[in-house]
Structure formats: structure tokens, C-alpha cells
Amino acid sequence: MIYLIKAETKRYFIEIKTYYPDHVVDFFIKYLLFTLFFYGFIRSTNNISSIGYFYWIIASSIISELTVNISYEKQTGTFEQLILKPYPCWLIMLVRTYIVLLITLIKSATLVVVIGLTLPITFPFSLSLIPVLLISIIGYSGLGLLLSRLTLKFTKIASFESIISYGLLVLSGILIPYTL
């Protein structure tokens, strides 16, 4: 099990190293979107919307990484090698989910720090947000695993990931603010 975690972590970091321009552009786009949402288009004075934005970042990253990764492996023919490994496929997918989650949380925390240092915004934080985040992460991971499983059956399901991601953006309360 430890060997599997090390191998998948190494694979993911090699992928990050190989495609680092994609990750830099992704970081810049998320920073730019945050700036446009809160200082450009919407001019939100509600700092609680920033939490919805970061929930959206985590949700869209988890869902897209899991579905696009499986779609890519299926198209290149490396998915068969994944099945032939000595570990069950579900365990490999679970380990990948946690690695993607960990990397996504690191990227999101880095983005929060950069935004906090460069923009005059305060992030409201409460300990009551942590259970909501954990429950949300379980749901996002389940949705990502469901879509990756559907990608195995129907090759182009990963194309619908962006529709789900932008639907979550609308539901996060950033584009259409709502009050409780």
C-alpha cells in the first residue's frame, strides 16, 4: 500500500513537472477570475463569497483531474496497464483521489496566500467551515469517481465535466449571490 502511494505520488509530480506551464496558467487564470469576480464584474463586498470561490476551485479541480486523467489513459492505451497492476483498480483510484485532493488543497492554499498578500481582502474563517469542507470534499470526490467510472464506459463523458464545473460555480453563490 505504501509503495502504491509513493508510486502514484511520484507519477503525479512527474506529470506536474512535465506540464508545469499548464499549472502556472491555471493558477494565473484562477487568480484573474478571483480578481474579476470581486473587483471587476460583480464588485462583491461580501467576503463570504470568497469561500464559495475556493470551494468551487477545489470541486472543479478534483472532478476534472479524475475524469480527464482516466479519459487520457484510456485514449493512450495505458489504462490496461493500470488494470494489470497487483493492486485492485478501486484502490488505485482511491489513492489517486487522495493525491489529487492533497495537491489541490496545496494549490488552493497557495492561491489564498497570494491573493491575501496582493489584494486588499480579508478571508472570513471559522472552525465551523472545516466540517462543511470535509463533507463537500467527500461529495466532490464521489462525483469525480462516478464520472471517471462513466468515462470507462462512455469515452467522451469527460467532456461534460466542464458543464458540471460551471454549474457548481453558479451554485457556489459567486455569480448569483444569495443570502441565508
Backbone torsions as a table, in degrees:
resi	resn	phi	psi	omega
1	MET	NA	-45.0	178.9
2	ILE	-62.4	-39.2	178.6
3	TYR	-61.7	-40.2	178.9
4	LEU	-63.7	-44.3	179.3
5	ILE	-62.5	-45.1	178.7
6	LYS	-62.5	-43.6	-177.9
7	ALA	-65.0	-44.2	-179.8
8	GLU	-69.4	-36.2	176.6
9	THR	-64.9	-44.3	178.6
10	LYS	-61.8	-43.0	178.9
11	ARG	-60.7	-42.1	-178.5
12	TYR	-68.6	-40.6	179.0
13	PHE	-68.7	-33.7	174.1
14	ILE	-64.3	-40.0	177.2
15	GLU	-63.7	-42.0	177.7
16	ILE	-63.5	-43.5	-179.7
17	LYS	-64.4	-40.2	-179.3
18	THR	-69.0	-42.3	-176.1
19	TYR	-109.2	37.7	-177.0
20	TYR	-59.9	-32.6	177.1
21	PRO	-59.6	-35.7	177.9
22	ASP	-62.2	-39.5	-179.2
23	HIS	-72.4	-36.0	177.1
24	VAL	-66.0	-45.3	178.6
25	VAL	-63.8	-41.9	177.7
26	ASP	-58.8	-44.4	178.7
27	PHE	-62.4	-46.0	-179.5
28	PHE	-63.5	-42.6	179.6
29	ILE	-63.1	-42.2	179.2
30	LYS	-66.0	-37.2	175.7
31	TYR	-65.0	-45.0	179.9
32	LEU	-64.0	-42.6	177.2
33	LEU	-61.1	-42.3	177.9
34	PHE	-60.2	-46.0	-179.6
35	THR	-62.0	-43.4	179.8
36	LEU	-67.7	-40.0	-179.7
37	PHE	-65.6	-39.8	-171.8
38	PHE	-100.7	-13.9	178.8
39	TYR	-128.7	-11.4	-175.7
40	GLY	-109.6	-84.0	-173.4
41	PHE	-66.9	-49.8	-170.5
42	ILE	-97.3	-31.8	-175.7
43	ARG	53.3	53.4	-177.1
44	SER	-70.5	129.6	173.3
45	THR	-100.5	-1.4	-179.5
46	ASN	-91.0	105.3	-177.7
47	ASN	-69.8	-15.9	179.1
48	ILE	-68.2	-23.5	177.0
49	SER	-63.7	-26.2	178.9
50	SER	-64.0	-32.1	177.3
51	ILE	-68.6	-40.7	175.0
52	GLY	-60.4	-37.4	178.2
53	TYR	-64.0	-43.4	-179.2
54	PHE	-72.8	-30.3	172.0
55	TYR	-63.1	-40.4	178.9
56	TRP	-64.2	-41.5	178.6
57	ILE	-59.3	-46.5	-179.3
58	ILE	-64.6	-45.0	-178.9
59	ALA	-62.8	-49.2	-177.0
60	SER	-67.0	-34.9	179.1
61	SER	-67.1	-45.9	-179.3
62	ILE	-63.2	-48.6	-177.1
63	ILE	-64.4	-45.6	-176.9
64	SER	-69.5	-40.7	-179.7
65	GLU	-61.2	-44.2	-177.2
66	LEU	-68.5	-43.7	-177.0
67	THR	-75.1	-43.6	-178.1
68	VAL	-68.1	-36.2	179.7
69	ASN	-62.0	-47.6	179.4
70	ILE	-66.1	-41.1	178.9
71	SER	-61.1	-43.3	179.2
72	TYR	-63.9	-45.0	-180.0
73	GLU	-65.5	-34.6	178.7
74	LYS	-70.1	-39.3	-179.2
75	GLN	-70.9	-34.6	-179.1
76	THR	-86.6	-9.5	177.2
77	GLY	87.9	8.8	-179.9
78	THR	-88.1	-6.7	-179.7
79	PHE	-67.4	-33.0	178.2
80	GLU	-61.5	-36.2	177.5
81	GLN	-65.8	-33.4	178.1
82	LEU	-64.1	-39.9	-179.8
83	ILE	-69.3	-30.6	-176.7
84	LEU	-80.7	-5.4	179.4
85	LYS	-67.0	159.5	-176.7
86	PRO	-73.2	-1.5	179.3
87	TYR	-103.4	151.0	176.5
88	PRO	-64.7	148.2	-177.6
89	CYS	-60.1	-38.2	-179.0
90	TRP	-64.5	-35.0	179.1
91	LEU	-69.5	-40.8	177.1
92	ILE	-61.9	-43.5	179.5
93	MET	-66.1	-37.5	178.2
94	LEU	-65.3	-43.4	178.0
95	VAL	-63.8	-42.1	177.5
96	ARG	-61.7	-39.8	179.1
97	THR	-60.4	-45.4	-179.4
98	TYR	-68.7	-34.4	177.3
99	ILE	-68.4	-44.0	176.5
100	VAL	-60.6	-42.0	178.6
101	LEU	-61.4	-45.8	179.9
102	LEU	-62.4	-46.9	179.3
103	ILE	-64.4	-40.2	178.3
104	THR	-62.9	-42.1	178.1
105	LEU	-65.1	-37.6	177.2
106	ILE	-65.6	-44.9	178.1
107	LYS	-62.2	-43.3	-179.5
108	SER	-65.5	-41.1	177.9
109	ALA	-64.0	-39.5	176.8
110	THR	-63.0	-42.1	178.4
111	LEU	-63.7	-40.8	177.4
112	VAL	-60.9	-43.2	-180.0
113	VAL	-64.5	-45.5	-179.5
114	VAL	-63.9	-43.3	178.5
115	ILE	-65.0	-42.0	179.0
116	GLY	-62.7	-33.1	-179.9
117	LEU	-82.3	-27.9	-173.5
118	THR	-104.7	-20.2	-178.7
119	LEU	-119.7	145.7	179.8
120	PRO	-80.6	72.8	179.8
121	ILE	-135.5	143.3	175.3
122	THR	-106.7	140.8	179.2
123	PHE	-99.4	116.8	177.2
124	PRO	-70.7	127.6	-179.7
125	PHE	-129.1	136.6	177.6
126	SER	-141.4	145.8	178.5
127	LEU	-63.4	-22.2	178.8
128	SER	-70.5	-13.8	177.8
129	LEU	-77.0	-23.8	-175.7
130	ILE	-64.5	-47.7	177.3
131	PRO	-62.2	-36.7	178.0
132	VAL	-63.7	-42.4	178.3
133	LEU	-62.8	-44.1	-179.2
134	LEU	-64.1	-43.0	178.1
135	ILE	-65.7	-40.3	177.8
136	SER	-62.8	-41.9	-179.8
137	ILE	-62.3	-39.5	177.2
138	ILE	-62.2	-43.0	178.2
139	GLY	-65.3	-44.1	178.5
140	TYR	-62.6	-41.3	179.2
141	SER	-64.0	-42.2	177.7
142	GLY	-62.9	-42.1	177.8
143	LEU	-64.9	-41.1	177.3
144	GLY	-63.1	-42.0	177.9
145	LEU	-67.1	-37.2	176.8
146	LEU	-62.7	-46.4	179.6
147	LEU	-66.4	-35.7	177.6
148	SER	-68.1	-35.0	176.2
149	ARG	-67.2	-40.8	176.6
150	LEU	-66.3	-30.8	177.4
151	THR	-64.0	-32.0	176.8
152	LEU	-65.3	-35.7	-178.1
153	LYS	-83.7	-46.9	-178.5
154	PHE	-118.9	114.3	-169.1
155	THR	-58.8	-40.3	-171.4
156	LYS	-94.9	18.2	177.0
157	ILE	-62.6	-31.9	-178.9
158	ALA	-59.9	-22.7	178.1
159	SER	-66.2	-28.2	-178.9
160	PHE	-81.6	-6.1	-179.7
161	GLU	-59.0	-38.8	-178.2
162	SER	-67.0	-34.0	177.3
163	ILE	-63.6	-43.8	178.2
164	ILE	-64.6	-41.3	-178.9
165	SER	-62.2	-46.0	179.8
166	TYR	-72.7	-28.2	172.1
167	GLY	-63.2	-40.0	176.1
168	LEU	-66.1	-32.1	176.9
169	LEU	-63.0	-42.6	177.8
170	VAL	-65.3	-42.5	-179.0
171	LEU	-70.5	-18.7	-178.0
172	SER	-71.6	-15.0	178.5
173	GLY	92.4	8.4	-179.5
174	ILE	-81.6	-50.2	-177.5
175	LEU	-75.8	-40.6	178.7
176	ILE	-122.9	93.2	-177.0
177	PRO	-64.3	144.5	176.2
178	TYR	-137.0	156.6	-180.0
179	THR	-117.7	150.5	179.1
180	LEU	-92.2	NA	NA
